[in-house]
Amino acid sequence: MKKNIVDTFFTTGISIIGLTLYFVVTQKNTVLVHTIFELFGANILINVGFYIRDRFEIVNVVIEHIIGITYVLVILVLFGIIFKWFSAIPVWILIVSGISIYIMSYVLMVSQIKNDTNEINELLQKLQE
């Protein structure tokens, strides 16, 4: 559960940074506070969905990622429609950022698993000595 909370805050932080960079590049004036909370809500739903997805045994990794990316995009588009994000951000920017954040999160998870595996292997080697 702690991992899911950390993941939610990580993806929210990356989303806020990306949104801020977009507004700086396009020279728009402000990022509204309610938009930050809307992003947080979207990221909560996304990570809850991933938690539920991980409870099921999906054998094919490609299908698992297709489900994950599709879920992210559906949530982002729904939130974009509900909160009228598309008046400030083009749909394609939202889609590219959603896929990018999904990939960054996956790379972070894989690197963390690799570090954990290395640590366990080192402990096992010490036990064998």
Sine and cosine of phi, psi and omega as CSV:
sin_phi,cos_phi,sin_psi,cos_psi,sin_omega,cos_omega
0.00,0.00,-0.63,0.78,0.01,-1.00
-0.87,0.50,-0.63,0.78,0.01,-1.00
-0.88,0.47,-0.65,0.76,0.00,-1.00
-0.91,0.42,-0.62,0.78,0.03,-1.00
-0.92,0.40,-0.69,0.72,0.04,-1.00
-0.89,0.46,-0.68,0.73,0.03,-1.00
-0.88,0.48,-0.64,0.77,0.01,-1.00
-0.89,0.46,-0.72,0.70,0.01,-1.00
-0.93,0.37,-0.57,0.82,0.04,-1.00
-0.90,0.44,-0.77,0.64,-0.03,-1.00
-0.92,0.38,-0.55,0.83,0.07,-1.00
-0.91,0.42,-0.69,0.72,0.03,-1.00
-0.88,0.48,-0.70,0.71,0.03,-1.00
-0.90,0.44,-0.63,0.78,0.03,-1.00
-0.89,0.47,-0.69,0.72,-0.01,-1.00
-0.91,0.41,-0.67,0.74,0.04,-1.00
-0.88,0.47,-0.71,0.70,0.02,-1.00
-0.88,0.47,-0.67,0.74,0.03,-1.00
-0.90,0.44,-0.68,0.74,0.02,-1.00
-0.89,0.45,-0.69,0.72,0.04,-1.00
-0.88,0.47,-0.64,0.77,0.04,-1.00
-0.87,0.49,-0.71,0.71,-0.02,-1.00
-0.93,0.37,-0.54,0.84,0.06,-1.00
-0.93,0.37,-0.72,0.70,-0.03,-1.00
-0.90,0.43,-0.66,0.75,-0.01,-1.00
-1.00,0.10,-0.02,1.00,0.03,-1.00
0.85,0.53,0.63,0.78,0.13,-0.99
-1.00,0.06,0.41,-0.91,-0.21,-0.98
-0.95,0.30,-0.79,0.61,-0.19,-0.98
-0.63,-0.78,0.40,-0.92,0.22,-0.98
-0.97,-0.26,0.86,-0.51,-0.07,-1.00
-0.97,0.24,0.57,-0.82,-0.04,-1.00
-0.88,0.48,-0.63,0.78,-0.01,-1.00
-0.90,0.44,-0.47,0.88,0.05,-1.00
-0.91,0.41,-0.59,0.80,0.03,-1.00
-0.90,0.44,-0.68,0.73,0.04,-1.00
-0.93,0.38,-0.57,0.82,0.07,-1.00
-0.90,0.44,-0.68,0.74,0.07,-1.00
-0.88,0.48,-0.66,0.75,0.03,-1.00
-0.88,0.48,-0.70,0.71,0.04,-1.00
-0.88,0.47,-0.68,0.74,0.03,-1.00
-0.88,0.47,-0.68,0.74,-0.01,-1.00
-0.93,0.37,-0.55,0.84,0.09,-1.00
-0.89,0.46,-0.75,0.66,0.01,-1.00
-0.88,0.48,-0.66,0.75,0.01,-1.00
-0.88,0.47,-0.74,0.67,-0.04,-1.00
-0.94,0.33,-0.52,0.86,0.12,-0.99
-0.91,0.42,-0.67,0.74,0.05,-1.00
-0.88,0.48,-0.65,0.76,0.05,-1.00
-0.91,0.41,-0.62,0.79,0.03,-1.00
-0.88,0.47,-0.69,0.72,0.03,-1.00
-0.92,0.39,-0.68,0.74,0.02,-1.00
-0.86,0.51,-0.64,0.77,-0.03,-1.00
-0.94,0.35,-0.30,0.95,0.05,-1.00
-0.95,0.30,-0.37,0.93,0.02,-1.00
-1.00,-0.09,0.51,-0.86,0.00,-1.00
-1.00,0.00,0.99,-0.15,0.06,-1.00
-0.99,-0.16,0.92,-0.40,-0.13,-0.99
-0.95,0.30,-0.67,0.74,-0.07,-1.00
-1.00,0.03,0.86,-0.51,-0.04,-1.00
-0.91,0.41,-0.60,0.80,0.00,-1.00
-0.89,0.46,-0.69,0.72,0.03,-1.00
-0.90,0.44,-0.63,0.78,0.03,-1.00
-0.87,0.50,-0.69,0.73,0.00,-1.00
-0.95,0.31,-0.58,0.81,0.06,-1.00
-0.89,0.45,-0.69,0.72,0.05,-1.00
-0.88,0.48,-0.70,0.71,-0.02,-1.00
-0.88,0.47,-0.75,0.66,-0.02,-1.00
-0.92,0.39,-0.66,0.75,0.03,-1.00
-0.88,0.48,-0.68,0.73,0.01,-1.00
-0.88,0.48,-0.71,0.71,0.02,-1.00
-0.86,0.52,-0.73,0.68,-0.05,-1.00
-0.92,0.40,-0.62,0.78,0.04,-1.00
-0.89,0.45,-0.72,0.70,0.02,-1.00
-0.88,0.48,-0.72,0.70,-0.03,-1.00
-0.90,0.43,-0.67,0.74,0.02,-1.00
-0.92,0.39,-0.67,0.75,0.05,-1.00
-0.87,0.49,-0.72,0.70,0.03,-1.00
-0.90,0.43,-0.60,0.80,0.04,-1.00
-0.88,0.47,-0.65,0.76,0.02,-1.00
-0.95,0.32,-0.73,0.69,-0.05,-1.00
-0.89,0.46,-0.71,0.70,-0.10,-1.00
-0.99,-0.17,0.17,0.99,0.09,-1.00
0.85,0.53,0.68,0.73,0.05,-1.00
-0.93,0.36,-0.45,0.89,-0.13,-0.99
-0.96,0.29,-0.12,0.99,0.12,-0.99
-0.97,0.24,-0.36,0.93,-0.01,-1.00
-0.92,-0.40,-0.43,0.90,-0.08,-1.00
-0.78,-0.63,0.78,-0.62,0.07,-1.00
-0.91,0.42,0.48,-0.88,-0.03,-1.00
-0.85,0.52,-0.66,0.75,-0.06,-1.00
-0.90,0.43,-0.55,0.84,0.06,-1.00
-0.91,0.42,-0.68,0.74,0.01,-1.00
-0.90,0.44,-0.66,0.75,0.00,-1.00
-0.92,0.40,-0.72,0.69,0.01,-1.00
-0.89,0.46,-0.66,0.75,0.00,-1.00
-0.93,0.38,-0.61,0.79,0.04,-1.00
-0.89,0.46,-0.71,0.71,0.03,-1.00
-0.91,0.41,-0.65,0.76,0.01,-1.00
-0.88,0.47,-0.70,0.71,0.01,-1.00
-0.91,0.41,-0.61,0.79,0.06,-1.00
-0.87,0.49,-0.72,0.70,-0.01,-1.00
-0.91,0.41,-0.69,0.72,0.02,-1.00
-0.88,0.47,-0.66,0.75,0.02,-1.00
-0.90,0.43,-0.64,0.77,0.01,-1.00
-0.91,0.41,-0.69,0.72,0.02,-1.00
-0.89,0.46,-0.67,0.74,0.04,-1.00
-0.88,0.47,-0.68,0.74,0.01,-1.00
-0.90,0.44,-0.69,0.72,0.00,-1.00
-0.90,0.44,-0.66,0.75,0.01,-1.00
-0.93,0.38,-0.57,0.82,0.05,-1.00
-0.93,0.38,-0.65,0.76,0.05,-1.00
-0.89,0.45,-0.65,0.76,0.02,-1.00
-0.89,0.45,-0.68,0.73,0.03,-1.00
-0.90,0.44,-0.67,0.74,0.03,-1.00
-0.89,0.46,-0.65,0.76,0.02,-1.00
-0.90,0.44,-0.69,0.72,0.03,-1.00
-0.88,0.47,-0.65,0.76,0.02,-1.00
-0.90,0.44,-0.68,0.73,0.03,-1.00
-0.90,0.43,-0.67,0.75,0.02,-1.00
-0.89,0.45,-0.64,0.77,0.04,-1.00
-0.90,0.44,-0.66,0.75,0.03,-1.00
-0.90,0.43,-0.64,0.77,0.05,-1.00
-0.90,0.43,-0.62,0.78,0.04,-1.00
-0.90,0.43,-0.65,0.76,0.02,-1.00
-0.90,0.43,-0.61,0.79,0.03,-1.00
-0.92,0.39,-0.54,0.84,-0.02,-1.00
-0.97,0.26,-0.39,0.92,-0.04,-1.00
-0.98,0.20,0.00,0.00,0.00,0.00
